[in-house]
């Protein structure tokens, strides 16, 4: 039974990798060219990043929905956050692992177009942490909790899509997406930190915690801290960007008011 399930996990991971590659190399370009004429006007580097972000958005929607379902309805994982039955979480992490390996290879292969050392660090740290869930079946609750961050990804990618398509920063779509991106990023990555670390504190020093061993404990703490430091850095950048957009709204309103008076 366990051997069959492990084969399923491996199959899901390989399938996720294959789908990610298919989306990047074939489907993203095919669909995007039919959805917006602006895609064909992009240079090759921007098309590469466009396809990368399309795959990223697709992955975020699938994994984010699965993650929320697990947090709400997986009683085994929620009852025992350290050693709870990781079966459903493993399926979700297998999808993410396949995507992360695919994206990591694409980043390396197309480094001049989409190379970013922070994403390399992010992917490697996440893969290292997920290994302990997939291989040893521990810390499933906390690994799944980290995937809440994916809810902000579609908005981050949409901001980039608007930018390369030439939408003015003061356009309605850009403003709405910018505000939503900031709010969702804060809620999914920053506001949840006290909840996450309070759960860590509850488990720290307990018998289940000691059974993890030093390697798993280190992977848990180091990956969490590294990822959250990066999230805080990104939050600062996003907040500054949102502030600029809000300022643009104010400037547009002032101009409109002046033009109205001059008429």
Residue pairs with C-beta under 8 A, 6 or more apart in sequence:
5 87
8 91
9 90
9 91
9 94
9 134
10 94
12 91
12 94
12 95
12 98
13 94
13 95
13 97
13 98
14 98
15 98
16 94
16 95
16 96
16 97
16 98
16 99
16 102
17 98
17 99
17 101
17 102
18 98
19 98
20 55
20 59
20 98
20 99
20 102
20 103
21 102
23 51
23 54
23 55
23 58
24 51
24 52
24 54
24 55
24 102
24 106
25 51
28 50
28 51
28 54
28 55
29 39
29 47
29 51
31 54
32 39
32 50
32 51
32 54
33 39
33 40
36 165
38 164
38 165
38 166
39 47
39 50
42 50
42 164
44 113
45 112
45 113
46 164
48 110
48 113
48 114
49 113
49 114
49 160
50 161
50 164
52 103
52 106
52 107
52 110
52 114
53 157
53 160
53 161
54 157
55 99
55 102
55 103
56 103
56 153
56 157
57 153
57 154
57 157
57 158
59 95
59 96
59 99
59 150
59 153
60 150
60 151
60 153
60 154
61 154
62 95
63 92
63 95
63 96
63 99
63 147
63 150
64 147
64 148
64 150
64 151
64 153
66 91
66 92
66 95
66 147
67 92
67 144
67 145
67 147
67 148
67 150
68 148
70 77
70 88
70 89
70 92
70 144
71 78
71 144
71 145
71 148
74 84
74 88
74 89
76 84
76 85
76 87
77 84
77 85
77 86
77 88
77 89
77 140
77 141
77 144
78 84
78 141
80 141
80 208
81 139
81 141
81 142
81 199
81 203
82 138
82 139
82 141
82 203
82 206
82 208
82 209
82 211
82 212
83 137
83 138
83 208
83 211
84 140
84 141
85 140
86 133
86 137
86 138
86 140
89 133
89 140
89 141
89 143
89 144
90 133
90 134
90 137
90 140
92 144
92 147
93 130
93 133
93 134
93 143
93 144
94 134
96 126
96 130
96 147
97 127
97 130
97 134
100 123
100 126
100 127
101 127
103 119
103 123
104 120
104 123
104 124
104 127
106 114
107 114
107 115
107 116
107 119
107 120
107 123
108 115
108 120
118 230
121 226
121 230
122 227
122 230
125 222
125 223
125 226
125 227
126 146
126 223
126 227
128 219
128 223
129 143
129 146
129 219
129 220
129 223
129 224
130 143
131 219
132 138
132 139
132 143
132 215
132 216
132 219
132 220
133 139
133 140
133 143
136 216
138 212
138 216
139 212
139 216
139 220
141 199
142 196
142 199
142 200
142 220
142 224
145 192
145 196
145 199
146 196
146 224
146 227
148 188
148 189
148 192
149 188
149 189
149 227
149 231
150 188
151 184
151 187
151 188
152 181
152 184
152 185
152 188
152 189
155 177
155 180
155 181
155 184
155 185
156 181
156 185
156 238
158 177
158 181
159 174
159 177
159 178
159 181
159 241
162 171
162 173
162 174
162 177
167 173
167 174
168 174
169 175
169 244
169 245
169 248
170 245
170 248
170 249
170 251
170 252
174 245
175 245
175 248
175 249
178 241
178 242
178 245
179 242
179 245
179 246
181 238
181 242
182 238
182 239
182 241
182 242
185 234
185 235
185 238
186 235
189 228
189 231
189 234
189 235
190 231
190 232
190 235
193 228
196 224
197 224
200 220
200 224
203 209
209 217
212 220
